[in-house]
Amino acid sequence: MNRTEGPLSPCINVGIDKIYLSPVTESDKGAFLEHFNEPEISENLHVVPYPFTENDAAHWVTFYEENRVVPETKLAIRSGKGR
């Protein structure tokens, strides 16, 4: 793994083509809504409510922004397109 400039800098290249890790941002709310709003996710991740609402997504983003640490330990998985 190495730090690199990517779709959302700074990001970490994990050695898999076009996959990066980077800090959670406000733009991640849509992805939270899309991926966390599944019953299977809630069943396996007890901190994820179902249904997962826009308020839940906003809470997660705010939580990540308010609890940032160095080095960053709460990261989003992104494609080479920044999603």
C-alpha positions as CSV (number, residue, x, y, z in Angstrom):
1,M,0.0,0.0,0.0
2,N,1.2,3.5,-0.7
3,R,-0.2,7.0,-0.5
4,T,-0.9,8.5,-3.9
5,E,-2.9,11.3,-5.5
6,G,-6.2,9.9,-6.6
7,P,-9.8,10.9,-7.2
8,L,-10.1,12.2,-3.7
9,S,-6.7,13.1,-2.3
10,P,-5.0,12.0,-0.2
11,C,-5.8,8.4,-0.9
12,I,-4.2,5.0,-0.3
13,N,-3.6,2.7,-3.3
14,V,-4.1,-0.8,-1.9
15,G,-2.3,-2.6,-4.8
16,I,-5.5,-3.5,-6.7
17,D,-6.0,-1.7,-10.0
18,K,-8.3,1.3,-9.6
19,I,-9.2,0.7,-5.9
20,Y,-8.4,3.4,-3.4
21,L,-9.0,4.1,0.3
22,S,-9.7,7.6,1.3
23,P,-11.4,9.6,4.1
24,V,-15.2,9.6,4.3
25,T,-16.7,12.8,2.9
26,E,-20.1,14.5,2.5
27,S,-20.3,13.0,-1.0
28,D,-20.4,9.5,0.5
29,K,-24.0,10.0,1.7
30,G,-25.5,8.6,-1.5
31,A,-23.3,5.5,-1.3
32,F,-24.2,4.9,2.3
33,L,-27.9,5.1,1.3
34,E,-27.4,2.8,-1.6
35,H,-25.4,0.1,0.1
36,F,-26.5,0.2,3.7
37,N,-30.2,0.2,2.9
38,E,-30.2,-3.6,2.6
39,P,-31.7,-5.9,5.2
40,E,-28.6,-8.2,5.0
41,I,-26.3,-5.4,5.8
42,S,-28.3,-4.5,8.9
43,E,-28.4,-8.2,10.0
44,N,-24.6,-8.5,9.8
45,L,-23.5,-5.0,10.9
46,H,-25.4,-4.3,14.1
47,V,-24.6,-0.6,14.0
48,V,-26.4,-0.2,10.7
49,P,-30.2,0.4,11.1
50,Y,-32.8,-0.9,8.6
51,P,-34.2,0.9,6.9
52,F,-31.2,3.2,6.5
53,T,-32.5,6.7,6.0
54,E,-31.0,10.0,4.7
55,N,-30.8,11.1,8.4
56,D,-28.8,8.0,9.2
57,A,-26.4,8.8,6.3
58,A,-26.0,12.4,7.4
59,H,-25.3,11.1,11.0
60,W,-22.6,8.8,9.7
61,V,-20.8,11.5,7.7
62,T,-21.0,13.9,10.6
63,F,-19.6,11.2,13.0
64,Y,-16.7,10.5,10.7
65,E,-15.9,14.2,10.2
66,E,-16.1,14.9,13.9
67,N,-14.0,11.9,14.9
68,R,-11.1,12.1,12.5
69,V,-7.7,11.0,13.8
70,V,-4.2,10.9,12.4
71,P,-3.4,8.5,10.9
72,E,-6.9,8.2,9.4
73,T,-8.5,4.9,10.3
74,K,-12.0,5.3,9.0
75,L,-11.8,5.0,5.3
76,A,-14.1,4.6,2.3
77,I,-13.3,2.1,-0.5
78,R,-13.4,3.9,-3.9
79,S,-13.0,3.0,-7.5
80,G,-10.7,4.9,-9.8
81,K,-13.6,7.2,-10.6
82,G,-13.8,8.4,-7.0
83,R,-16.9,6.5,-6.1
